[in-house]
Amino acid sequence: MSTTANSTSPQDLYIALFARTSTSRTYHCALLVCSPTSPPTATNDVRYHVTNSIQGPTPETPNPPQPNPDGRVPWPFQAQPLVNLFTASPLLARVLVSQIADPALVSATLEAVPLIQDNKTWTCRMWVRDALATLAQWGIIELPSNLSTSPVAPTPSGRLSLTDVSWAAIETASLAYLESKHTVHR
């Protein structure tokens, strides 16, 4: 079952960087769909992400993924309502990417972004990169105009992804914002 953001009100798309408890200064990446007028404690915010950690059952994920016979944990897609952005996982930063043209299309579009199970270097960052490209390709979001003239391109396997230049600009801006928060001890 997918969670969808309220499709009748305007929504914004953010890249969210969450703290990892296992390693300092590494981050879990996700996408947040939030109302631009609601406080970060609003209950209509949705976190879209992929994880590959073994976790116990929760109300959002009653049947979490189990390791494959080879010991690797598969990457499941998750759409989770956030009761409070500050208590979900340690949210370190959220960076506005775009307004959403049609919020009703977000959940199904993100659910269709391919999950790469057989590549040890594939991460939540790469899913966010591909998810942004897919949303842009379908006209659901508009990527910032300062990106390269053709920010979305197919990969050799045929899936959509942001070009290296476009992704580097988005990722650099997100990490710079987070570092500015670290600098002032926030």
N, C-alpha and C positions, 0 to 999 in steps of 0.2 A: 504494500500500500504506500502510495506516495503522499507526501505532504505538499500542499501548494500554498503559496502566499495568496493573500487576499487579492483577487484579480480585479476588483472594482476600484481600488485606490491606487495612486501612483506608487511605484516601488523603485528603490535604488539597488544596484548591485555593488557589493564590496568584495575585495579580497581580504580575508581575515587571516591573521597570523596568531596561532595559539602556541603557548609554551609547551615544550616537551619536558616531561619530568625526568627522562632518562639522560638527556644531554643538554648542557648549558649552551645557550646561544644558537640552538637549532629550533626550527619552527615547523609546526603542522600547518599546512595551507588548506584553506577552504573558501567557499564562496558563501556570502550572506546576502539574503534578499530581505530588505528592511524598508519600512515606510519612512520617507524622508522627514515626516513630521512627528513620528513617535519617538519617545525616549528609548535609550538602549535597554530598558527594562520591559519593553512591550512584549506581549506574548504572541504577536503575529509575525515575528521574525523567524526566518528559516535558515538553517545551516545545511548546505549541500557539500558533501565531501566523500572521500574514499579513505579507508584505513586498512592496514593489514596487521593490526595487533590483535592478540588474543585477549578478549575481555569476557567477563561474565555476562550473563543475560541482564538486560535493562528493560524498562518499559518500552523504549524506542527500538531496541534490538533484542527481542525475546529469544532469537535463535542466532547467536553470533557465529561467525565462520570458525571452522575448526581447521587445524593444519591438514594439508594434503599428505598423501603417503610419503612424499619426498621431504616433508618437514616444513615446507613453506606455507605461509598463511595467505589465502586468496584475498584479493582486494574487492570488498563489496562497496557498492554505492549506497550512500545514506542521505536521506532528507529528514532532518530533525527540527521540530519546532523548538525554539529557544525561549525558555521561560524568562531568562535573564542573561543577557550577554556577558555579564561580569561574573557569573557563577557557572557557566556552561563547562568550559575548560578554561584554564587561565588565558583569557583573550588579551593579547598584548597590543594589537593594533588592528584597525579596520580601515581600509583605504578605498575611497569611492572610485569606482571604475566608470560607471555609466548609469543613466536612468534606463529603466526597462520599458520598451515599447509596448509589449503585451505580456503582463505578468502571468496570464493564464497558460502561456506556452513554456514557461521556464522549467517547471518540474519534469515534464515529459522529455523536453529537449536535453536536459542534463542527465536524465536517466539513460538516454541513448548514447551518451559519449562512451566510446570503447574503453574497457578496462584491460590493461595489458598484464596478463598473469604470468607470462613466461619470460619476463625480462627483469633481472635482479636490480637494474639501475632505474627502473620506472618507479616514480614516487607520486605522492599527493600533489607536489608542485607541477609535475607533468600533466596530471589530470586537470588541474586548474588551468594550465596553459591551453590544453585541448578544449576544455569546456568554454573558455572565453572565445576561442576561435569559432566554435560551433554556434554559440549564441550570436556572434557578429555575422557569421555567414547567413544565418536565417533572419537577420534583421531585427532580432530581439533586443540587442544592445548596439550602441554605436561606440566603437573604440575611440579613444582620444585622438584628436586630429594631428597631434604632434608625432604620431607614430609614422612608420614608413608608409609610402603610398599604397603598398599592397601588404597589409599586416597579416593576412590569412593566406596560407598556402597548404596544398596537400602534402603529406609526408610520403616517403617511398611506399609505405604500406597502404596508401590511399586515404588515411584518416586526415581530418583537418587539424592544423595546428597553427599557432602564431609563428610568424617568421622569427628567427633568432634576434633580429634587431628590435622588433616590436616587443617580444617577451622580455628581453634585457631591459628595455626602457621601463616597462611596468614593474618588473621585479626589483630593479634598482630603486625606483621611486618608493616602493613599498618598504624595502629594507632601510632606506635612508630615513623615512619617517619613523620607523621603529627605533633606529639608532638614536634619532633626536630625542625620543622619549627616554631611552636608557641614559642619555647624557644628563638629563635633568632629573634622573632618578624617579621616573614615573613608570 
